[in-house]
Amino acid sequence: MALAIFGFTYLLALAMFAAIGALATDARAKSFKAISPGMLPVLGIIFGLFVAFTAAQVWGDNDRAAAAVSREASALRAVTLLGAGLPAEQEGRLRDLVRGYIEQAVTVEWPMMARQTASLRASPAALAEALQLVVEMTPSGVGQQTAQREIIGALGTALDARRQRIIISQAEVNPVKWWCLYLQAICELLAIALIHCDNRLASGIALMLFATGVAASVLLIAAHDRPFTGQISVGPEPLRQIMPGVSTSR
């Protein structure tokens, strides 16, 4: 990704440098130099705003994704802890269902979210069965009644957190924003090349510096785009950490 982004951006800068250098004859050079250097900071500020707005969306998506996974893990941890207040048979079955759900999420749902193919159409069978198990249980005391109520609430929280992470897995920077970002960068590169058309060395250095800044900004955004995709992504580690062991109660 880094090679593609930097290579493409430097190619744009080189194209600007070569095109303006070829067009900057004596007559045209005077017209090019008539462009006010005051345009450079204005165009640069607009580009910076585009980067800031796009980055804000990406950071927000990543924060919401991490929060959803943490909330899901906390809710499932609460289910296993509260399950200790249930009869041994129900507790063992509940732990097995939670474990099966986490294994399914880690091995099946996470790769699907990375490919943006995860869907809310299919509900998680393990959590649905766990919810049915707890709802149909007949508590024998106040403690089990409290545990039943809290477990049902925690399972609902886990289901909602799962729904949130699947929705967030579809989030990405749309192509219009990328086009606008690069169009603004092209405008700035063109302005630099025109204003410095009489000094090829200064023009080349300025173009290279700005192109490097553009490429670094785009790489930073692209690397964090799509929260569950790529090496820098939200992983299932919180779920793995709270996975209960295999129950011996059958």
Wavefront OBJ file of the C-alpha trace (Angstrom):
o trace
v 0.000 0.000 0.000
v 2.784 2.432 0.898
v 4.618 1.810 -2.381
v 1.437 2.273 -4.421
v 0.397 5.499 -2.694
v 3.844 7.103 -2.683
v 4.548 5.964 -6.247
v 1.236 7.345 -7.552
v 1.654 10.669 -5.734
v 5.248 11.144 -6.888
v 4.130 10.299 -10.412
v 1.570 13.108 -10.239
v 4.223 15.533 -9.016
v 6.617 14.451 -11.772
v 3.897 14.893 -14.385
v 3.224 18.431 -13.135
v 6.926 19.236 -13.130
v 7.442 17.947 -16.674
v 4.265 19.486 -18.118
v 4.812 22.961 -16.696
v 8.508 22.823 -17.588
v 7.599 22.083 -21.194
v 4.907 24.774 -21.347
v 6.846 27.504 -19.564
v 8.213 29.310 -22.623
v 9.222 32.957 -22.349
v 5.709 34.231 -23.075
v 3.894 31.698 -20.965
v 6.387 31.917 -18.103
v 5.401 35.556 -17.497
v 1.748 34.548 -17.327
v 2.531 31.653 -15.029
v 4.583 33.889 -12.739
v 1.695 36.356 -12.565
v -0.218 33.853 -10.430
v -0.159 35.087 -6.842
v 1.915 33.003 -4.396
v -0.848 33.748 -1.901
v -2.821 30.915 -3.477
v -0.439 28.323 -2.063
v -1.420 28.632 1.625
v -5.107 28.838 0.730
v -4.982 25.653 -1.323
v -2.848 23.996 1.334
v -5.336 24.886 4.068
v -8.223 23.483 2.037
v -6.257 20.264 1.492
v -5.534 20.088 5.224
v -9.238 20.455 5.988
v -10.059 17.623 3.587
v -7.487 15.437 5.346
v -8.835 16.384 8.772
v -12.462 15.651 7.873
v -11.573 12.319 6.268
v -9.294 11.307 9.127
v -11.991 12.200 11.670
v -14.347 9.702 10.032
v -11.679 6.983 9.980
v -10.624 7.519 13.607
v -14.275 7.566 14.663
v -14.989 4.280 12.889
v -11.960 2.631 14.520
v -12.911 3.908 17.971
v -16.489 2.673 17.590
v -15.272 -0.708 16.333
v -12.919 -1.171 19.284
v -15.639 -0.054 21.709
v -18.140 -2.520 20.219
v -15.720 -5.452 20.535
v -14.840 -4.488 24.115
v -18.524 -4.146 25.031
v -19.264 -7.536 23.510
v -16.405 -9.162 25.406
v -17.484 -7.536 28.691
v -21.064 -8.710 28.233
v -19.992 -12.297 27.493
v -17.654 -12.253 30.475
v -20.568 -11.160 32.641
v -22.628 -14.062 31.273
v -20.015 -16.642 32.264
v -19.529 -15.100 35.719
v -23.242 -14.838 36.427
v -23.710 -18.383 35.172
v -22.063 -19.588 38.384
v -25.347 -18.819 40.123
v -27.258 -21.277 37.948
v -27.604 -25.054 38.421
v -24.504 -26.959 37.317
v -26.085 -28.406 34.190
v -27.336 -25.044 32.903
v -24.059 -23.355 33.823
v -22.025 -25.906 31.863
v -24.288 -25.644 28.845
v -24.182 -21.841 28.973
v -20.370 -21.810 29.091
v -20.220 -24.176 26.125
v -22.570 -21.961 24.119
v -20.542 -18.838 24.904
v -17.360 -20.636 23.921
v -18.916 -21.837 20.669
v -20.131 -18.324 19.872
v -16.672 -16.836 20.409
v -15.034 -19.513 18.263
v -17.554 -18.819 15.515
v -16.963 -15.065 15.754
v -13.171 -15.389 15.649
v -12.847 -18.012 12.915
v -15.795 -17.124 10.663
v -17.127 -13.631 11.302
v -13.797 -11.799 11.545
v -12.556 -12.913 8.090
v -15.984 -12.046 6.689
v -15.839 -8.584 8.265
v -12.372 -8.101 6.794
v -13.864 -8.824 3.352
v -16.945 -6.706 4.187
v -19.236 -9.668 3.541
v -20.572 -10.122 7.087
v -24.339 -9.801 7.313
v -26.934 -9.298 10.029
v -29.400 -11.609 8.306
v -28.152 -14.715 10.114
v -28.424 -14.456 13.888
v -25.769 -16.245 15.969
v -27.213 -19.653 16.782
v -25.140 -20.100 19.950
v -26.286 -16.856 21.563
v -29.882 -17.453 20.494
v -29.781 -20.888 22.119
v -28.151 -19.461 25.230
v -30.873 -16.825 25.486
v -33.577 -19.461 25.071
v -31.890 -21.661 27.669
v -31.852 -18.908 30.285
v -35.352 -17.670 29.516
v -36.861 -21.165 29.838
v -35.042 -21.889 33.094
v -37.158 -22.007 36.244
v -35.202 -20.265 39.022
v -35.369 -21.869 42.456
v -34.554 -18.817 44.528
v -33.976 -15.083 44.600
v -30.319 -15.515 43.655
v -31.113 -17.517 40.550
v -33.859 -15.056 39.613
v -31.365 -12.216 39.795
v -28.758 -14.183 37.821
v -31.343 -15.082 35.176
v -32.382 -11.449 34.745
v -28.806 -10.178 34.561
v -27.729 -12.910 32.127
v -30.613 -12.075 29.799
v -29.559 -8.413 29.868
v -25.901 -9.293 29.228
v -26.819 -11.538 26.293
v -28.888 -8.702 24.830
v -25.906 -6.382 25.200
v -23.636 -8.906 23.458
v -26.097 -9.242 20.568
v -26.310 -5.466 20.208
v -22.505 -5.109 20.290
v -22.208 -7.793 17.600
v -24.708 -5.913 15.462
v -22.698 -2.712 15.895
v -19.363 -4.271 14.903
v -20.860 -5.866 11.795
v -22.390 -2.535 10.756
v -19.095 -0.741 11.386
v -17.238 -3.365 9.340
v -19.022 -1.974 6.262
v -17.739 1.560 6.892
v -15.074 3.008 4.608
v -14.068 6.292 2.996
v -16.210 6.608 -0.116
v -14.575 7.205 -3.536
v -15.898 10.782 -3.771
v -13.827 11.803 -0.746
v -10.703 10.169 -2.185
v -11.229 11.928 -5.534
v -11.755 15.292 -3.836
v -8.672 14.777 -1.674
v -6.438 14.030 -4.647
v -8.041 16.740 -6.791
v -7.170 19.315 -4.151
v -3.632 17.907 -3.973
v -3.329 18.223 -7.767
v -4.452 21.858 -7.576
v -1.763 22.589 -4.997
v 0.915 20.767 -7.007
v -0.098 22.668 -10.131
v 0.045 26.006 -8.300
v 3.529 25.197 -6.963
v 4.785 24.245 -10.418
v 3.329 27.399 -12.025
v 4.607 29.835 -9.428
v 8.137 28.353 -9.497
v 8.254 27.735 -13.239
v 11.328 29.977 -13.667
v 13.363 27.995 -11.139
v 13.318 24.282 -11.927
v 15.307 23.266 -8.860
v 13.057 25.164 -6.447
v 10.002 23.824 -8.250
v 11.218 20.233 -8.030
v 12.065 20.493 -4.334
v 8.733 22.134 -3.469
v 6.781 19.583 -5.475
v 8.639 16.687 -3.862
v 8.070 18.025 -0.356
v 4.361 18.586 -0.857
v 3.924 15.242 -2.652
v 5.571 13.501 0.308
v 3.151 15.192 2.695
v 0.186 14.200 0.528
v 1.326 10.584 0.272
v 1.975 10.328 4.012
v -1.488 11.751 4.798
v -3.244 9.434 2.353
v -1.280 6.408 3.609
v -2.202 7.162 7.215
v -5.898 7.390 6.340
v -5.899 4.381 4.007
v -4.081 2.180 6.532
v -6.809 2.802 9.128
v -9.752 2.750 6.719
v -12.118 -0.256 7.081
v -11.594 -0.992 10.811
v -11.486 -4.796 10.515
v -9.243 -5.013 7.438
v -5.458 -5.038 7.170
v -2.594 -5.354 9.615
v -3.679 -2.215 11.502
v -7.168 -3.392 12.377
v -9.432 -4.195 15.309
v -8.851 -7.825 16.213
v -10.798 -10.380 18.273
v -8.277 -10.464 21.125
v -10.771 -9.216 23.767
v -13.064 -12.121 22.884
v -10.228 -14.653 22.955
v -9.160 -13.449 26.385
v -12.566 -14.073 27.988
v -13.281 -17.389 26.233
v -14.386 -19.889 28.900
v -12.779 -23.295 29.097
v -14.479 -26.473 27.946
v -17.136 -27.447 30.423
v -17.040 -30.886 32.014
v -20.739 -30.788 32.874
v -22.891 -32.492 30.254
l 1 2 3 4 5 6 7 8 9 10 11 12 13 14 15 16 17 18 19 20 21 22 23 24 25 26 27 28 29 30 31 32 33 34 35 36 37 38 39 40 41 42 43 44 45 46 47 48 49 50 51 52 53 54 55 56 57 58 59 60 61 62 63 64 65 66 67 68 69 70 71 72 73 74 75 76 77 78 79 80 81 82 83 84 85 86 87 88 89 90 91 92 93 94 95 96 97 98 99 100 101 102 103 104 105 106 107 108 109 110 111 112 113 114 115 116 117 118 119 120 121 122 123 124 125 126 127 128 129 130 131 132 133 134 135 136 137 138 139 140 141 142 143 144 145 146 147 148 149 150 151 152 153 154 155 156 157 158 159 160 161 162 163 164 165 166 167 168 169 170 171 172 173 174 175 176 177 178 179 180 181 182 183 184 185 186 187 188 189 190 191 192 193 194 195 196 197 198 199 200 201 202 203 204 205 206 207 208 209 210 211 212 213 214 215 216 217 218 219 220 221 222 223 224 225 226 227 228 229 230 231 232 233 234 235 236 237 238 239 240 241 242 243 244 245 246 247 248 249 250
